[in-house]
């Protein structure tokens, strides 16, 4: 093996994802520091007929990153720089009178660290998911979405990707009308510019199946503030507002970001709901000190490691308390008002969710009747689990709304989408069995499972993928073109028949 590869790798490494439900001991574990390191890893793997997969924070609950051969940890590739305006086509440099901003980010940086660096530059992501632990390449590859029906999902903020493909070839892949001016493009590293719609929109959500993403160019915006308000209601009241379209038209479409959370269990004759309204603010308002801090109780307890440990054990011993515990949590998140920088406000979880959280999530069109029907099915299933098996899911059910995506294998492809999530605490009794039942139930309703969450009911169900993804055959053709030797194939791709 090349001396450089020996320096950046080790053996006998056991890798686990954040929630430890995926575990693997690869034949060799690499920590590249440069794109040249990635190229050498791929070339060495192909010479030995090994497969290669990249991993980041391990936030995905699915087996998407797993391999037995070469596993590549991306954390040391964490640099960020502004894109040179001179290589950008003139028409992309401004939006009317306002300048546009593009940053090139290495794939191993976490969203949290990216936010910090953008903050120092006076810039921000326009959207992000509810957590920030993921690497940017991992969040992109599994179609992290965020919230906001008029806001781009994570893949739709991307303008260019540098991929290290089969043979160690460097490719900068963009849409056909990409931001880079081919006449001004040059690369001392030998990067080849490819501007092709099918290749770009396939690569956006590709699970590492087409190569290793070295760098991503995001379009970002000047830093901004968000005002957040949370209000309490009941499912019966909210259901009526959804069905008469008032909630969709007057709330979801008028606020920049909207989500809600519902207790699937009835407590005191109602299902409690917490609605989160978030609005972008111009300028910096003058407010009292309290308005700049989120609910302190939920923030503190959401980050103390022993809290989840204690809660899991307590709820396993006292399962009938779970419905009231969820009610108490929802009430505890209530704020009169919070204003903060965008990345602080859009972040919605404590660090405990990374260690102990688990979920399945499903995408639906923004159809009021479908949303209500699905949530009612979840409520019925939760009641059935409790009454027959004394088994309780240990969390509320969040619902978010997002803009249609152009990424071919995004769960929001080509349609405005409502995401219905079913999170729970891992190691509460019945955790995976609960999610299995919901997958069986909701997939029948044409709910599309999230790629990065528990989605094992997709295994061996290629007819579902054909139904859910109209561009699937195009995606597979691009994958074959970029990875003819199947260097980046793994068990997840084989189980889902994506390779």
Buried (B, 14 or more C-beta within 10 A) or exposed (E): EEEBBEEBBEEEBEBEBBBEBBEBEBBBBBBBBBBBBBBBBBBBBBEEEBBBBBBBBBBBBBBBBBBBBBBBBBBBBBEBEEBEEEBBBEEBBEEEEEEBBBBBBBBBBBBBBBBBBBBEBEBBBBBBBBBBBBBBBBBBBBBBBBBBBBBBBBBBBBBBBBBBBBBBBBBBBBBEEBBBBEEEBEEEEEBEBBBBBBBBBBBBBBBBBBBBBBBBBBBBBEBBBBBBBBEEBBBEEBBEBBBEEEBBEEBBBEBBBBBBBBBBBBBEEBBBBBBBBBBBEEEEEEEEEEBEEBBEEBEEBBEEEEBBBEBBEEBBEEBEEBBEBBBEBBEBBEBEEBBBBBBBBBBBBBBBBBBBBBBBBBBBBBBBEBBBEBBEBBBEBBEEBBEEBEBBBBBBBBBBBBBBBBBBBBBBBBBBBBBBBBBBBBBBBBBBEBBBBBBEBBBEEBBBBBBBBBBBBBBEBEEBBEEBBEBBEBBBEBBEBBBEEBBBBBBBBEBBBBB
